[in-house]
């Protein structure tokens, strides 16, 4: 068993509670890590024996095409989709950061961490 990390996935999404945020879109970054069998692929050096993380990236990216109000919603949908499509992985941690959220002041990013 090993832990795989995918860090710094960057997307432009229509997320936010204000019309301006939804129309302009906003930048997010996503990190995900999970446990899976790494021994088999480590010994074989064969992608067929591994969890292909390009497919996990695609699942996460697909969720960015659906507009939403809250980072909680987007993060939950990403985590849920990964869990459903990859039952062989476990102990998933997903971090999502939204840059320059609409606040009356200066705030670089807001974020959420989900585990499942």
N, C-alpha and C positions, 0 to 999 in steps of 0.2 A: 504494500500500500504506500502510496506517495501523495503529495499535494501538488497540484498544478495551479499556476498563477497566470492570469491574463490581466495585465495592467495597462491603463492608459488608452482604452478604447474611446475614441472621440467621435461625437455625433452632433449634428445640428437638429434640434427638435422644436416642435410647436408645443411648448409647455409653459404654463403660467396662469395666474388668476386674473391678469389684466389683459385688455384687448391689445395693448401695445406688445406685451410679451408674446401673446399667441400669434400676432401678425408678423412680428419680426423674427420670431424663433429665438432660441437660446442655445448656447453651447453646453454640453454635458460631457463628463468623462465617467467611464464605468470601469471598475476593477472587479474581477471575480476570481475566486479560488475555490478548489474542491478537492476531495480525496477520491482516488480511484486506483485501480490496479496498475502500477507502473513497472512491476517486476517482469511481466510477460513481454511487454514492448521494450523494456530495457535490455532484456536478453536477446530478443529477436531483431531489434532495430527495424521493425516492420509497422507501418502506419495502421495496417489492418488489426493489429493487436493493441492499439492505443485508442483512447477517446480523442477523436480528431477535433482539436480545439477551433479549427476554422469553422466547423459546423456550429459550435457553441457561439462563436462570434456572430454567425448568420442569424441564429435564433434571437440573440440580443438586439441586433440591428433591426430585425423585422418589427420588434416592439416600438422602435423609435418613430415609425411611420404613422402611429396612431396618436393624434393630439390628446392632451390631457391637461388638467389643472395642476396636479400635485406630483412632486417627486416620489411621494409614497406610492401613488398609483403606478407610476412607470416602473419603479424598482420592484414592486410586488409582481407585476406582469412579467417582467424579465425573469425573476427568480422562478416563478411558477412555470413558465414555459420551458426553462432549462430543466427543471426537475421532471416535468412530464416527458420531455423528449429524450432525456438521458438518465434513465432509472439506475444505471450502473455507477453513477457518481453519488457521493454523499458529503455531508458536512460542508454545504455550500455557503460561502460568504460573498455577498454582493455589496459593493460600495458604489454609490452614485452621487456625483457632485454636479450641481447646477451653478453656472457662473453668472455673476452680477444679477442676482434676483432683485425684483422690484421692491425696494425699501426706501424710506425717506432718510437716506444717509449712505454711508459707504459700506458695502459688504461684498467681498470678493466672490464667495461661493457659499451655498448651503449644501448640505449633504445628508445622506441616510445610509445606514448599514443594516442589511437584513441577513439573517442566517436561516438556513433550512436544510 
